[in-house]
Amino acid sequence: MLNPVAGARVVNDPVTGRGTLITSDSGVWTLNPAAAVALTELANGGTVAGAEEELARRWPDVPSAALRADLGTLLTELRAAGVVRRW
């Protein structure tokens, strides 16, 4: 499981579906709708598998392999930046 680091929070715009990840060190990440969904799932205690399932539910026309790859890229970038950690 991956979790946002302490103090990080996701704020979503219900109109556009976009989100913002705000970190405790005042970092700000602008999230596309898929990233906002995935990180909200993780921030609410979900798992990576749960985030994949939610993405597939919301975007059924996108191949699951593409969703999984995009999620993996997002999480790799966030891990490298120290924004998420393994639990």
PyMOL Python script that loads the backbone (N, CA, C, O; Angstrom):
from pymol import cmd

cmd.read_pdbstr("""\
ATOM      1  N   MET A   1       0.847  -1.176   0.000  1.00  0.00           N
ATOM      2  CA  MET A   1       0.000   0.000   0.000  1.00  0.00           C
ATOM      3  C   MET A   1       0.887   1.232   0.000  1.00  0.00           C
ATOM      4  O   MET A   1       1.973   1.213   0.579  1.00  0.00           O
ATOM      5  N   LEU A   2       0.447   2.284  -0.631  1.00  0.00           N
ATOM      6  CA  LEU A   2       1.137   3.560  -0.640  1.00  0.00           C
ATOM      7  C   LEU A   2       0.264   4.594   0.032  1.00  0.00           C
ATOM      8  O   LEU A   2      -0.960   4.566  -0.096  1.00  0.00           O
ATOM      9  N   ASN A   3       0.886   5.493   0.739  1.00  0.00           N
ATOM     10  CA  ASN A   3       0.149   6.564   1.401  1.00  0.00           C
ATOM     11  C   ASN A   3       0.840   7.885   1.159  1.00  0.00           C
ATOM     12  O   ASN A   3       2.064   7.931   1.034  1.00  0.00           O
ATOM     13  N   PRO A   4       0.076   8.961   1.092  1.00  0.00           N
ATOM     14  CA  PRO A   4       0.708  10.286   1.049  1.00  0.00           C
ATOM     15  C   PRO A   4       1.483  10.507   2.344  1.00  0.00           C
ATOM     16  O   PRO A   4       1.083   9.996   3.390  1.00  0.00           O
ATOM     17  N   VAL A   5       2.572  11.249   2.295  1.00  0.00           N
ATOM     18  CA  VAL A   5       3.336  11.540   3.498  1.00  0.00           C
ATOM     19  C   VAL A   5       2.492  12.395   4.431  1.00  0.00           C
ATOM     20  O   VAL A   5       1.525  13.031   4.011  1.00  0.00           O
ATOM     21  N   ALA A   6       2.872  12.400   5.694  1.00  0.00           N
ATOM     22  CA  ALA A   6       2.127  13.165   6.691  1.00  0.00           C
ATOM     23  C   ALA A   6       1.999  14.621   6.262  1.00  0.00           C
ATOM     24  O   ALA A   6       2.968  15.240   5.824  1.00  0.00           O
ATOM     25  N   GLY A   7       0.820  15.141   6.392  1.00  0.00           N
ATOM     26  CA  GLY A   7       0.556  16.533   6.068  1.00  0.00           C
ATOM     27  C   GLY A   7       0.142  16.777   4.628  1.00  0.00           C
ATOM     28  O   GLY A   7      -0.311  17.871   4.292  1.00  0.00           O
ATOM     29  N   ALA A   8       0.290  15.772   3.770  1.00  0.00           N
ATOM     30  CA  ALA A   8      -0.120  15.947   2.371  1.00  0.00           C
ATOM     31  C   ALA A   8      -1.630  15.764   2.280  1.00  0.00           C
ATOM     32  O   ALA A   8      -2.212  14.933   2.978  1.00  0.00           O
ATOM     33  N   ARG A   9      -2.249  16.545   1.417  1.00  0.00           N
ATOM     34  CA  ARG A   9      -3.691  16.397   1.240  1.00  0.00           C
ATOM     35  C   ARG A   9      -4.061  16.670  -0.203  1.00  0.00           C
ATOM     36  O   ARG A   9      -3.387  17.417  -0.912  1.00  0.00           O
ATOM     37  N   VAL A  10      -5.145  16.049  -0.616  1.00  0.00           N
ATOM     38  CA  VAL A  10      -5.657  16.217  -1.968  1.00  0.00           C
ATOM     39  C   VAL A  10      -6.932  17.038  -1.885  1.00  0.00           C
ATOM     40  O   VAL A  10      -7.826  16.735  -1.095  1.00  0.00           O
ATOM     41  N   VAL A  11      -7.011  18.078  -2.702  1.00  0.00           N
ATOM     42  CA  VAL A  11      -8.198  18.924  -2.789  1.00  0.00           C
ATOM     43  C   VAL A  11      -8.731  18.768  -4.213  1.00  0.00           C
ATOM     44  O   VAL A  11      -8.003  18.987  -5.181  1.00  0.00           O
ATOM     45  N   ASN A  12      -9.997  18.391  -4.334  1.00  0.00           N
ATOM     46  CA  ASN A  12     -10.592  18.149  -5.646  1.00  0.00           C
ATOM     47  C   ASN A  12     -11.585  19.237  -6.019  1.00  0.00           C
ATOM     48  O   ASN A  12     -12.293  19.775  -5.169  1.00  0.00           O
ATOM     49  N   ASP A  13     -11.621  19.549  -7.310  1.00  0.00           N
ATOM     50  CA  ASP A  13     -12.605  20.478  -7.850  1.00  0.00           C
ATOM     51  C   ASP A  13     -13.731  19.636  -8.437  1.00  0.00           C
ATOM     52  O   ASP A  13     -13.531  18.982  -9.461  1.00  0.00           O
ATOM     53  N   PRO A  14     -14.913  19.634  -7.817  1.00  0.00           N
ATOM     54  CA  PRO A  14     -15.997  18.784  -8.295  1.00  0.00           C
ATOM     55  C   PRO A  14     -16.518  19.163  -9.683  1.00  0.00           C
ATOM     56  O   PRO A  14     -17.146  18.339 -10.347  1.00  0.00           O
ATOM     57  N   VAL A  15     -16.272  20.370 -10.121  1.00  0.00           N
ATOM     58  CA  VAL A  15     -16.750  20.807 -11.430  1.00  0.00           C
ATOM     59  C   VAL A  15     -15.861  20.259 -12.545  1.00  0.00           C
ATOM     60  O   VAL A  15     -16.366  19.711 -13.525  1.00  0.00           O
ATOM     61  N   THR A  16     -14.548  20.402 -12.405  1.00  0.00           N
ATOM     62  CA  THR A  16     -13.629  19.990 -13.467  1.00  0.00           C
ATOM     63  C   THR A  16     -13.089  18.580 -13.268  1.00  0.00           C
ATOM     64  O   THR A  16     -12.617  17.954 -14.217  1.00  0.00           O
ATOM     65  N   GLY A  17     -13.155  18.079 -12.037  1.00  0.00           N
ATOM     66  CA  GLY A  17     -12.572  16.776 -11.741  1.00  0.00           C
ATOM     67  C   GLY A  17     -11.081  16.844 -11.477  1.00  0.00           C
ATOM     68  O   GLY A  17     -10.475  15.854 -11.069  1.00  0.00           O
ATOM     69  N   ARG A  18     -10.490  17.998 -11.706  1.00  0.00           N
ATOM     70  CA  ARG A  18      -9.064  18.151 -11.450  1.00  0.00           C
ATOM     71  C   ARG A  18      -8.830  18.274  -9.952  1.00  0.00           C
ATOM     72  O   ARG A  18      -9.756  18.516  -9.178  1.00  0.00           O
ATOM     73  N   GLY A  19      -7.585  18.102  -9.563  1.00  0.00           N
ATOM     74  CA  GLY A  19      -7.274  18.188  -8.150  1.00  0.00           C
ATOM     75  C   GLY A  19      -5.939  18.861  -7.927  1.00  0.00           C
ATOM     76  O   GLY A  19      -5.200  19.158  -8.866  1.00  0.00           O
ATOM     77  N   THR A  20      -5.654  19.089  -6.673  1.00  0.00           N
ATOM     78  CA  THR A  20      -4.387  19.656  -6.253  1.00  0.00           C
ATOM     79  C   THR A  20      -3.882  18.832  -5.085  1.00  0.00           C
ATOM     80  O   THR A  20      -4.622  18.560  -4.140  1.00  0.00           O
ATOM     81  N   LEU A  21      -2.631  18.438  -5.150  1.00  0.00           N
ATOM     82  CA  LEU A  21      -1.974  17.758  -4.044  1.00  0.00           C
ATOM     83  C   LEU A  21      -1.099  18.785  -3.368  1.00  0.00           C
ATOM     84  O   LEU A  21      -0.200  19.353  -3.988  1.00  0.00           O
ATOM     85  N   ILE A  22      -1.361  19.027  -2.093  1.00  0.00           N
ATOM     86  CA  ILE A  22      -0.607  19.996  -1.322  1.00  0.00           C
ATOM     87  C   ILE A  22       0.197  19.222  -0.292  1.00  0.00           C
ATOM     88  O   ILE A  22      -0.359  18.442   0.482  1.00  0.00           O
ATOM     89  N   THR A  23       1.511  19.438  -0.282  1.00  0.00           N
ATOM     90  CA  THR A  23       2.376  18.709   0.648  1.00  0.00           C
ATOM     91  C   THR A  23       2.715  19.583   1.848  1.00  0.00           C
ATOM     92  O   THR A  23       2.531  20.800   1.819  1.00  0.00           O
ATOM     93  N   SER A  24       3.207  18.950   2.892  1.00  0.00           N
ATOM     94  CA  SER A  24       3.510  19.664   4.127  1.00  0.00           C
ATOM     95  C   SER A  24       4.633  20.683   3.950  1.00  0.00           C
ATOM     96  O   SER A  24       4.751  21.617   4.743  1.00  0.00           O
ATOM     97  N   ASP A  25       5.455  20.509   2.921  1.00  0.00           N
ATOM     98  CA  ASP A  25       6.542  21.467   2.676  1.00  0.00           C
ATOM     99  C   ASP A  25       6.124  22.562   1.697  1.00  0.00           C
ATOM    100  O   ASP A  25       6.973  23.205   1.079  1.00  0.00           O
ATOM    101  N   SER A  26       4.814  22.773   1.557  1.00  0.00           N
ATOM    102  CA  SER A  26       4.221  23.790   0.694  1.00  0.00           C
ATOM    103  C   SER A  26       4.362  23.485  -0.790  1.00  0.00           C
ATOM    104  O   SER A  26       4.209  24.376  -1.626  1.00  0.00           O
ATOM    105  N   GLY A  27       4.652  22.233  -1.121  1.00  0.00           N
ATOM    106  CA  GLY A  27       4.668  21.838  -2.518  1.00  0.00           C
ATOM    107  C   GLY A  27       3.246  21.728  -3.039  1.00  0.00           C
ATOM    108  O   GLY A  27       2.334  21.358  -2.299  1.00  0.00           O
ATOM    109  N   VAL A  28       3.061  22.045  -4.294  1.00  0.00           N
ATOM    110  CA  VAL A  28       1.741  21.981  -4.911  1.00  0.00           C
ATOM    111  C   VAL A  28       1.873  21.235  -6.231  1.00  0.00           C
ATOM    112  O   VAL A  28       2.697  21.581  -7.079  1.00  0.00           O
ATOM    113  N   TRP A  29       1.046  20.204  -6.390  1.00  0.00           N
ATOM    114  CA  TRP A  29       1.003  19.421  -7.616  1.00  0.00           C
ATOM    115  C   TRP A  29      -0.394  19.565  -8.202  1.00  0.00           C
ATOM    116  O   TRP A  29      -1.382  19.321  -7.509  1.00  0.00           O
ATOM    117  N   THR A  30      -0.489  19.957  -9.460  1.00  0.00           N
ATOM    118  CA  THR A  30      -1.773  20.019 -10.139  1.00  0.00           C
ATOM    119  C   THR A  30      -2.051  18.645 -10.726  1.00  0.00           C
ATOM    120  O   THR A  30      -1.208  18.079 -11.422  1.00  0.00           O
ATOM    121  N   LEU A  31      -3.240  18.106 -10.445  1.00  0.00           N
ATOM    122  CA  LEU A  31      -3.586  16.736 -10.831  1.00  0.00           C
ATOM    123  C   LEU A  31      -4.665  16.725 -11.904  1.00  0.00           C
ATOM    124  O   LEU A  31      -5.646  17.464 -11.816  1.00  0.00           O
ATOM    125  N   ASN A  32      -4.481  15.889 -12.913  1.00  0.00           N
ATOM    126  CA  ASN A  32      -5.561  15.688 -13.871  1.00  0.00           C
ATOM    127  C   ASN A  32      -6.635  14.848 -13.188  1.00  0.00           C
ATOM    128  O   ASN A  32      -6.389  14.331 -12.098  1.00  0.00           O
ATOM    129  N   PRO A  33      -7.804  14.693 -13.779  1.00  0.00           N
ATOM    130  CA  PRO A  33      -8.882  13.964 -13.108  1.00  0.00           C
ATOM    131  C   PRO A  33      -8.503  12.543 -12.684  1.00  0.00           C
ATOM    132  O   PRO A  33      -8.887  12.110 -11.597  1.00  0.00           O
ATOM    133  N   ALA A  34      -7.770  11.820 -13.505  1.00  0.00           N
ATOM    134  CA  ALA A  34      -7.396  10.443 -13.134  1.00  0.00           C
ATOM    135  C   ALA A  34      -6.445  10.431 -11.943  1.00  0.00           C
ATOM    136  O   ALA A  34      -6.598   9.613 -11.036  1.00  0.00           O
ATOM    137  N   ALA A  35      -5.474  11.322 -11.938  1.00  0.00           N
ATOM    138  CA  ALA A  35      -4.550  11.402 -10.808  1.00  0.00           C
ATOM    139  C   ALA A  35      -5.284  11.817  -9.537  1.00  0.00           C
ATOM    140  O   ALA A  35      -4.990  11.317  -8.451  1.00  0.00           O
ATOM    141  N   ALA A  36      -6.242  12.735  -9.676  1.00  0.00           N
ATOM    142  CA  ALA A  36      -7.023  13.168  -8.513  1.00  0.00           C
ATOM    143  C   ALA A  36      -7.816  12.004  -7.926  1.00  0.00           C
ATOM    144  O   ALA A  36      -7.881  11.846  -6.707  1.00  0.00           O
ATOM    145  N   VAL A  37      -8.416  11.193  -8.790  1.00  0.00           N
ATOM    146  CA  VAL A  37      -9.177  10.025  -8.323  1.00  0.00           C
ATOM    147  C   VAL A  37      -8.248   9.045  -7.614  1.00  0.00           C
ATOM    148  O   VAL A  37      -8.552   8.582  -6.515  1.00  0.00           O
ATOM    149  N   ALA A  38      -7.125   8.730  -8.235  1.00  0.00           N
ATOM    150  CA  ALA A  38      -6.202   7.746  -7.665  1.00  0.00           C
ATOM    151  C   ALA A  38      -5.653   8.210  -6.320  1.00  0.00           C
ATOM    152  O   ALA A  38      -5.633   7.439  -5.360  1.00  0.00           O
ATOM    153  N   LEU A  39      -5.215   9.446  -6.243  1.00  0.00           N
ATOM    154  CA  LEU A  39      -4.628   9.917  -4.992  1.00  0.00           C
ATOM    155  C   LEU A  39      -5.668  10.129  -3.900  1.00  0.00           C
ATOM    156  O   LEU A  39      -5.366   9.964  -2.719  1.00  0.00           O
ATOM    157  N   THR A  40      -6.882  10.491  -4.279  1.00  0.00           N
ATOM    158  CA  THR A  40      -7.948  10.580  -3.285  1.00  0.00           C
ATOM    159  C   THR A  40      -8.218   9.207  -2.695  1.00  0.00           C
ATOM    160  O   THR A  40      -8.398   9.076  -1.484  1.00  0.00           O
ATOM    161  N   GLU A  41      -8.248   8.183  -3.539  1.00  0.00           N
ATOM    162  CA  GLU A  41      -8.442   6.807  -3.068  1.00  0.00           C
ATOM    163  C   GLU A  41      -7.344   6.431  -2.075  1.00  0.00           C
ATOM    164  O   GLU A  41      -7.637   5.877  -1.015  1.00  0.00           O
ATOM    165  N   LEU A  42      -6.094   6.721  -2.401  1.00  0.00           N
ATOM    166  CA  LEU A  42      -4.981   6.394  -1.515  1.00  0.00           C
ATOM    167  C   LEU A  42      -5.019   7.221  -0.231  1.00  0.00           C
ATOM    168  O   LEU A  42      -4.764   6.699   0.854  1.00  0.00           O
ATOM    169  N   ALA A  43      -5.336   8.504  -0.352  1.00  0.00           N
ATOM    170  CA  ALA A  43      -5.383   9.375   0.825  1.00  0.00           C
ATOM    171  C   ALA A  43      -6.486   8.968   1.785  1.00  0.00           C
ATOM    172  O   ALA A  43      -6.403   9.235   2.984  1.00  0.00           O
ATOM    173  N   ASN A  44      -7.520   8.321   1.261  1.00  0.00           N
ATOM    174  CA  ASN A  44      -8.621   7.853   2.106  1.00  0.00           C
ATOM    175  C   ASN A  44      -8.404   6.444   2.624  1.00  0.00           C
ATOM    176  O   ASN A  44      -9.346   5.793   3.078  1.00  0.00           O
ATOM    177  N   GLY A  45      -7.158   5.967   2.558  1.00  0.00           N
ATOM    178  CA  GLY A  45      -6.835   4.658   3.114  1.00  0.00           C
ATOM    179  C   GLY A  45      -6.945   3.506   2.142  1.00  0.00           C
ATOM    180  O   GLY A  45      -6.792   2.349   2.533  1.00  0.00           O
ATOM    181  N   GLY A  46      -7.211   3.805   0.870  1.00  0.00           N
ATOM    182  CA  GLY A  46      -7.325   2.743  -0.120  1.00  0.00           C
ATOM    183  C   GLY A  46      -5.974   2.197  -0.537  1.00  0.00           C
ATOM    184  O   GLY A  46      -4.924   2.697  -0.133  1.00  0.00           O
ATOM    185  N   THR A  47      -6.028   1.178  -1.339  1.00  0.00           N
ATOM    186  CA  THR A  47      -4.817   0.530  -1.838  1.00  0.00           C
ATOM    187  C   THR A  47      -4.595   0.912  -3.301  1.00  0.00           C
ATOM    188  O   THR A  47      -5.466   1.502  -3.942  1.00  0.00           O
ATOM    189  N   VAL A  48      -3.432   0.571  -3.808  1.00  0.00           N
ATOM    190  CA  VAL A  48      -3.148   0.809  -5.221  1.00  0.00           C
ATOM    191  C   VAL A  48      -4.128   0.005  -6.068  1.00  0.00           C
ATOM    192  O   VAL A  48      -4.629   0.498  -7.079  1.00  0.00           O
ATOM    193  N   ALA A  49      -4.400  -1.223  -5.661  1.00  0.00           N
ATOM    194  CA  ALA A  49      -5.378  -2.048  -6.396  1.00  0.00           C
ATOM    195  C   ALA A  49      -6.754  -1.391  -6.382  1.00  0.00           C
ATOM    196  O   ALA A  49      -7.460  -1.412  -7.391  1.00  0.00           O
ATOM    197  N   GLY A  50      -7.135  -0.816  -5.264  1.00  0.00           N
ATOM    198  CA  GLY A  50      -8.416  -0.115  -5.178  1.00  0.00           C
ATOM    199  C   GLY A  50      -8.444   1.108  -6.074  1.00  0.00           C
ATOM    200  O   GLY A  50      -9.473   1.414  -6.675  1.00  0.00           O
ATOM    201  N   ALA A  51      -7.316   1.814  -6.171  1.00  0.00           N
ATOM    202  CA  ALA A  51      -7.229   2.967  -7.056  1.00  0.00           C
ATOM    203  C   ALA A  51      -7.373   2.523  -8.513  1.00  0.00           C
ATOM    204  O   ALA A  51      -8.048   3.181  -9.305  1.00  0.00           O
ATOM    205  N   GLU A  52      -6.734   1.404  -8.858  1.00  0.00           N
ATOM    206  CA  GLU A  52      -6.867   0.858 -10.213  1.00  0.00           C
ATOM    207  C   GLU A  52      -8.326   0.520 -10.519  1.00  0.00           C
ATOM    208  O   GLU A  52      -8.823   0.814 -11.606  1.00  0.00           O
ATOM    209  N   GLU A  53      -8.998  -0.093  -9.562  1.00  0.00           N
ATOM    210  CA  GLU A  53     -10.412  -0.461  -9.757  1.00  0.00           C
ATOM    211  C   GLU A  53     -11.286   0.773  -9.947  1.00  0.00           C
ATOM    212  O   GLU A  53     -12.182   0.779 -10.791  1.00  0.00           O
ATOM    213  N   GLU A  54     -11.029   1.807  -9.168  1.00  0.00           N
ATOM    214  CA  GLU A  54     -11.828   3.033  -9.285  1.00  0.00           C
ATOM    215  C   GLU A  54     -11.573   3.712 -10.631  1.00  0.00           C
ATOM    216  O   GLU A  54     -12.505   4.222 -11.253  1.00  0.00           O
ATOM    217  N   LEU A  55     -10.333   3.721 -11.076  1.00  0.00           N
ATOM    218  CA  LEU A  55     -10.033   4.286 -12.391  1.00  0.00           C
ATOM    219  C   LEU A  55     -10.748   3.515 -13.494  1.00  0.00           C
ATOM    220  O   LEU A  55     -11.311   4.110 -14.413  1.00  0.00           O
ATOM    221  N   ALA A  56     -10.724   2.192 -13.398  1.00  0.00           N
ATOM    222  CA  ALA A  56     -11.386   1.351 -14.411  1.00  0.00           C
ATOM    223  C   ALA A  56     -12.893   1.570 -14.392  1.00  0.00           C
ATOM    224  O   ALA A  56     -13.537   1.533 -15.440  1.00  0.00           O
ATOM    225  N   ARG A  57     -13.458   1.795 -13.219  1.00  0.00           N
ATOM    226  CA  ARG A  57     -14.893   2.038 -13.109  1.00  0.00           C
ATOM    227  C   ARG A  57     -15.265   3.363 -13.761  1.00  0.00           C
ATOM    228  O   ARG A  57     -16.283   3.459 -14.447  1.00  0.00           O
ATOM    229  N   ARG A  58     -14.444   4.378 -13.548  1.00  0.00           N
ATOM    230  CA  ARG A  58     -14.755   5.709 -14.078  1.00  0.00           C
ATOM    231  C   ARG A  58     -14.425   5.859 -15.559  1.00  0.00           C
ATOM    232  O   ARG A  58     -15.072   6.631 -16.267  1.00  0.00           O
ATOM    233  N   TRP A  59     -13.419   5.123 -16.027  1.00  0.00           N
ATOM    234  CA  TRP A  59     -13.001   5.204 -17.426  1.00  0.00           C
ATOM    235  C   TRP A  59     -13.002   3.802 -18.035  1.00  0.00           C
ATOM    236  O   TRP A  59     -11.943   3.244 -18.320  1.00  0.00           O
ATOM    237  N   PRO A  60     -14.194   3.235 -18.233  1.00  0.00           N
ATOM    238  CA  PRO A  60     -14.286   1.839 -18.709  1.00  0.00           C
ATOM    239  C   PRO A  60     -13.767   1.639 -20.127  1.00  0.00           C
ATOM    240  O   PRO A  60     -13.445   0.512 -20.503  1.00  0.00           O
ATOM    241  N   ASP A  61     -13.678   2.694 -20.918  1.00  0.00           N
ATOM    242  CA  ASP A  61     -13.206   2.552 -22.293  1.00  0.00           C
ATOM    243  C   ASP A  61     -11.682   2.557 -22.410  1.00  0.00           C
ATOM    244  O   ASP A  61     -11.139   2.275 -23.479  1.00  0.00           O
ATOM    245  N   VAL A  62     -10.997   2.874 -21.321  1.00  0.00           N
ATOM    246  CA  VAL A  62      -9.540   2.890 -21.342  1.00  0.00           C
ATOM    247  C   VAL A  62      -9.054   1.500 -20.926  1.00  0.00           C
ATOM    248  O   VAL A  62      -9.481   0.979 -19.897  1.00  0.00           O
ATOM    249  N   PRO A  63      -8.167   0.900 -21.718  1.00  0.00           N
ATOM    250  CA  PRO A  63      -7.667  -0.435 -21.364  1.00  0.00           C
ATOM    251  C   PRO A  63      -7.026  -0.441 -19.973  1.00  0.00           C
ATOM    252  O   PRO A  63      -6.303   0.487 -19.609  1.00  0.00           O
ATOM    253  N   SER A  64      -7.295  -1.486 -19.210  1.00  0.00           N
ATOM    254  CA  SER A  64      -6.780  -1.558 -17.839  1.00  0.00           C
ATOM    255  C   SER A  64      -5.257  -1.505 -17.810  1.00  0.00           C
ATOM    256  O   SER A  64      -4.678  -0.977 -16.860  1.00  0.00           O
ATOM    257  N   ALA A  65      -4.603  -2.042 -18.828  1.00  0.00           N
ATOM    258  CA  ALA A  65      -3.136  -1.989 -18.868  1.00  0.00           C
ATOM    259  C   ALA A  65      -2.649  -0.537 -18.962  1.00  0.00           C
ATOM    260  O   ALA A  65      -1.644  -0.175 -18.349  1.00  0.00           O
ATOM    261  N   ALA A  66      -3.360   0.284 -19.725  1.00  0.00           N
ATOM    262  CA  ALA A  66      -2.990   1.699 -19.846  1.00  0.00           C
ATOM    263  C   ALA A  66      -3.219   2.436 -18.525  1.00  0.00           C
ATOM    264  O   ALA A  66      -2.391   3.245 -18.107  1.00  0.00           O
ATOM    265  N   LEU A  67      -4.342   2.153 -17.877  1.00  0.00           N
ATOM    266  CA  LEU A  67      -4.612   2.775 -16.578  1.00  0.00           C
ATOM    267  C   LEU A  67      -3.541   2.374 -15.557  1.00  0.00           C
ATOM    268  O   LEU A  67      -3.039   3.215 -14.813  1.00  0.00           O
ATOM    269  N   ARG A  68      -3.205   1.106 -15.531  1.00  0.00           N
ATOM    270  CA  ARG A  68      -2.205   0.593 -14.595  1.00  0.00           C
ATOM    271  C   ARG A  68      -0.844   1.241 -14.858  1.00  0.00           C
ATOM    272  O   ARG A  68      -0.146   1.631 -13.922  1.00  0.00           O
ATOM    273  N   ALA A  69      -0.474   1.353 -16.131  1.00  0.00           N
ATOM    274  CA  ALA A  69       0.815   1.958 -16.479  1.00  0.00           C
ATOM    275  C   ALA A  69       0.853   3.431 -16.076  1.00  0.00           C
ATOM    276  O   ALA A  69       1.845   3.898 -15.518  1.00  0.00           O
ATOM    277  N   ASP A  70      -0.226   4.159 -16.357  1.00  0.00           N
ATOM    278  CA  ASP A  70      -0.278   5.576 -15.993  1.00  0.00           C
ATOM    279  C   ASP A  70      -0.227   5.756 -14.479  1.00  0.00           C
ATOM    280  O   ASP A  70       0.453   6.654 -13.982  1.00  0.00           O
ATOM    281  N   LEU A  71      -0.939   4.911 -13.749  1.00  0.00           N
ATOM    282  CA  LEU A  71      -0.913   4.985 -12.290  1.00  0.00           C
ATOM    283  C   LEU A  71       0.487   4.679 -11.776  1.00  0.00           C
ATOM    284  O   LEU A  71       0.976   5.341 -10.861  1.00  0.00           O
ATOM    285  N   GLY A  72       1.128   3.679 -12.365  1.00  0.00           N
ATOM    286  CA  GLY A  72       2.493   3.342 -11.960  1.00  0.00           C
ATOM    287  C   GLY A  72       3.454   4.493 -12.186  1.00  0.00           C
ATOM    288  O   GLY A  72       4.312   4.763 -11.346  1.00  0.00           O
ATOM    289  N   THR A  73       3.315   5.176 -13.318  1.00  0.00           N
ATOM    290  CA  THR A  73       4.168   6.331 -13.617  1.00  0.00           C
ATOM    291  C   THR A  73       3.931   7.446 -12.605  1.00  0.00           C
ATOM    292  O   THR A  73       4.880   8.035 -12.088  1.00  0.00           O
ATOM    293  N   LEU A  74       2.668   7.732 -12.326  1.00  0.00           N
ATOM    294  CA  LEU A  74       2.336   8.767 -11.347  1.00  0.00           C
ATOM    295  C   LEU A  74       2.947   8.451  -9.992  1.00  0.00           C
ATOM    296  O   LEU A  74       3.588   9.307  -9.383  1.00  0.00           O
ATOM    297  N   LEU A  75       2.750   7.224  -9.518  1.00  0.00           N
ATOM    298  CA  LEU A  75       3.252   6.865  -8.194  1.00  0.00           C
ATOM    299  C   LEU A  75       4.771   6.837  -8.144  1.00  0.00           C
ATOM    300  O   LEU A  75       5.362   7.197  -7.126  1.00  0.00           O
ATOM    301  N   THR A  76       5.404   6.420  -9.219  1.00  0.00           N
ATOM    302  CA  THR A  76       6.869   6.440  -9.276  1.00  0.00           C
ATOM    303  C   THR A  76       7.389   7.870  -9.152  1.00  0.00           C
ATOM    304  O   THR A  76       8.344   8.128  -8.418  1.00  0.00           O
ATOM    305  N   GLU A  77       6.755   8.797  -9.873  1.00  0.00           N
ATOM    306  CA  GLU A  77       7.167  10.202  -9.796  1.00  0.00           C
ATOM    307  C   GLU A  77       6.932  10.780  -8.398  1.00  0.00           C
ATOM    308  O   GLU A  77       7.769  11.515  -7.874  1.00  0.00           O
ATOM    309  N   LEU A  78       5.800  10.444  -7.807  1.00  0.00           N
ATOM    310  CA  LEU A  78       5.495  10.962  -6.466  1.00  0.00           C
ATOM    311  C   LEU A  78       6.407  10.350  -5.409  1.00  0.00           C
ATOM    312  O   LEU A  78       6.809  11.036  -4.469  1.00  0.00           O
ATOM    313  N   ARG A  79       6.743   9.057  -5.554  1.00  0.00           N
ATOM    314  CA  ARG A  79       7.691   8.427  -4.631  1.00  0.00           C
ATOM    315  C   ARG A  79       9.058   9.087  -4.738  1.00  0.00           C
ATOM    316  O   ARG A  79       9.689   9.392  -3.727  1.00  0.00           O
ATOM    317  N   ALA A  80       9.515   9.309  -5.979  1.00  0.00           N
ATOM    318  CA  ALA A  80      10.824   9.934  -6.195  1.00  0.00           C
ATOM    319  C   ALA A  80      10.877  11.332  -5.580  1.00  0.00           C
ATOM    320  O   ALA A  80      11.924  11.770  -5.103  1.00  0.00           O
ATOM    321  N   ALA A  81       9.749  12.021  -5.595  1.00  0.00           N
ATOM    322  CA  ALA A  81       9.675  13.370  -5.017  1.00  0.00           C
ATOM    323  C   ALA A  81       9.448  13.329  -3.502  1.00  0.00           C
ATOM    324  O   ALA A  81       9.458  14.374  -2.852  1.00  0.00           O
ATOM    325  N   GLY A  82       9.245  12.145  -2.940  1.00  0.00           N
ATOM    326  CA  GLY A  82       9.024  12.013  -1.504  1.00  0.00           C
ATOM    327  C   GLY A  82       7.625  12.371  -1.058  1.00  0.00           C
ATOM    328  O   GLY A  82       7.408  12.673   0.116  1.00  0.00           O
ATOM    329  N   VAL A  83       6.659  12.341  -1.983  1.00  0.00           N
ATOM    330  CA  VAL A  83       5.293  12.747  -1.669  1.00  0.00           C
ATOM    331  C   VAL A  83       4.450  11.575  -1.185  1.00  0.00           C
ATOM    332  O   VAL A  83       3.532  11.770  -0.388  1.00  0.00           O
ATOM    333  N   VAL A  84       4.737  10.375  -1.644  1.00  0.00           N
ATOM    334  CA  VAL A  84       4.051   9.182  -1.148  1.00  0.00           C
ATOM    335  C   VAL A  84       5.096   8.200  -0.643  1.00  0.00           C
ATOM    336  O   VAL A  84       6.264   8.265  -1.025  1.00  0.00           O
ATOM    337  N   ARG A  85       4.660   7.289   0.222  1.00  0.00           N
ATOM    338  CA  ARG A  85       5.571   6.292   0.778  1.00  0.00           C
ATOM    339  C   ARG A  85       4.847   4.962   0.878  1.00  0.00           C
ATOM    340  O   ARG A  85       3.618   4.897   0.864  1.00  0.00           O
ATOM    341  N   ARG A  86       5.631   3.916   0.979  1.00  0.00           N
ATOM    342  CA  ARG A  86       5.050   2.593   1.201  1.00  0.00           C
ATOM    343  C   ARG A  86       4.589   2.494   2.639  1.00  0.00           C
ATOM    344  O   ARG A  86       5.196   3.067   3.544  1.00  0.00           O
ATOM    345  N   TRP A  87       3.525   1.772   2.831  1.00  0.00           N
ATOM    346  CA  TRP A  87       2.983   1.575   4.174  1.00  0.00           C
ATOM    347  C   TRP A  87       3.244   0.173   4.631  1.00  0.00           C
ATOM    348  O   TRP A  87       2.863  -0.195   5.743  1.00  0.00           O
TER     349      TRP A  87
END
""", "prot")
cmd.dss("prot")
cmd.show_as("cartoon", "prot")
cmd.util.cbc("prot")
cmd.orient("prot")
